[in-house]
Amino acid sequence: MAVPIDSSRPYRYPSELVALVEAVTRTDPNNESTWIEWKSTLDLNQKRDLSHIAKHVLGFANRTVAVARHHAKGLAYLIVGAEPGSMSGITRIDPATLTPRINRYVGPAVRWRAEYVTVKGQQVLVVVVDPPQNGDPIYPVRQDLDTQPPHPSGRVLVR
């Protein structure tokens, strides 16, 4: 039976991120929202898949403060390697390698981080995007995103 994901609190620590990933595997596939998205798997060495992560980071970072505050104290999450009903995991790459690969698209001012957690023996990436704050700038795409549809440099993405 699908259950909703508790969005009344933030998920900050590894044990909480594990609980979030486990909740994703038990939820309805239609429960993606302005604060959470999931992908069964991505190849973190492929430009198209890195572009996909960057697209979601920018969309989450550009939410309005009013929209963001309704869930998880404004934090947003992209889960990679798990989805409702399954957990395939991903091949981990060092966050010191992943971060500059994503920052080329989002810029260094966007507040996000990559966390890996092990759930049921699988490595899962949880990309955590900090809540927007009043006065934050709009974050445009900094380098063309190789997504469908493509997003050119300068485009603004919002969840």
N, C-alpha and C positions, 0 to 999 in steps of 0.2 A: 504494500500500500504506500503510495507516494505521500510524503509529508512536507509541509512548508519548512523553509529554512528560517531559523530565528534571526531576524534582522534587528531586534531590539537592542543588541549589544555589539560592540566591536570584537573582532577576532584579531588579537595582536601577537600572541605568543605561540611557539611551536605546537603545544598541546591543543590550543584553541584552533589553530589552522588545520590540524588533523581532524578535529571535530567538524570543522566547516567542510572539509573534503568529504568526510563520511556522510554528512548531511546532503551534500550534492548528489552522492550516489543513490540516496533514498528519495530524492524529490521528484517532482513532475518535470518533464523536459521543457515545459512552458513557463517555468518559474524564473527564467533569466530576467533581469530587471536593470534599472539604472545603477545598481550597486554591485551586481554580480553577473558574471559570464563564465562559461566553461567551454573547453575544447577537449575532445577525446585524446588527441595527441597533436603535437607539432614537432617539427624538426628544427631545433634551435640553431642549426648550422645553415639553414636555408633562408635566403633573403625574403621570399614570399611569407614565410612563417614568422620571421622577425617583424615584418611589416604588419602582420596581423596583430601581434602583441602591441606594437606601437599604436596602432589604430585605437585599440581599447584603452590603453593608458591615456592617450589624449582625450578620448571621449569622456572618460571618468574624471580627468583633471579639469575639464571645461564644464562640468555640471555647475548649475547655480548652487549657491550655499543653501537656499531654501529646499531645493530638490535633494541635495546630498544629506541634509540633516535628518531625513526621514528614516534612514537605514544605517545601522552599524556605526553610529556617531559620525557619519560622513565618509568613513573609509569605503573603498571599493576593491573588488577582488576579481582577478582573472585566474581561474583554475585551469591548468593544462596537465592532462594525463588522467582526468576523471570526468565522468558525466553521469547523468541519471542512469542507473542500471548497470554501469560498468566502470572498471578502473583498469586502464591499459598501461599507465605510467609513461614516463618519457626517459630519454637518455639525457642525463644531467650534464650541463657544462658549467664551468666555474662562473659565479656571479661577476667576478672581475673581468671576464670575457663578455658575458651577456650584457652587462650594464652599458658599456660604450656602444655596443651594437644597436641597442634600443635608443640610447641618447642621441645618436646621429639623426634619428627621425623626430624625437620629441624635444630635444634640447636639454641642457643641464639644469634648468630651473624647475622642471616638473618634479614633484616630490613622489617618488615611487621606489619600491625595492622588490627584489626577487628573493623568495624564500623557498627552499626545498623541504618537503616533509616526506617521511616514509609512512605509507598507509597500506596495511595488509601486504607488506613486502614490496610495494611498488613506490618508485620515486615520483612525486607529483610536484609540479611547480605551482606556487601561489604567488602571483604578482599582486602586491598590495599598493594601492594608490591612496595617498593622504587626502583628507578632506579639503575641498576648496575653502578659501578664506575670503572674507570681504576685502576688496582691494587687489586681489590676485589679478594678474594680467590674463588675457586670453592666450592660449598656447596653440599656435598654428603648426601644421605639418612643416617640418624643417627640411626634409628631403623627400622626394616623391615616394609614395607608398605603393608597393607592388601587390595590391589587393584587387578584389573584384567587388565593386568597381574600383579602378585606381583612384588614388587621392593625390593630387599634385601638391607640390610645395606651396605653402601659403594658405591652404584650405583649413578651415576650422571645423573640428569634429566635436559633437556634443552628445552625451547620452541623455 
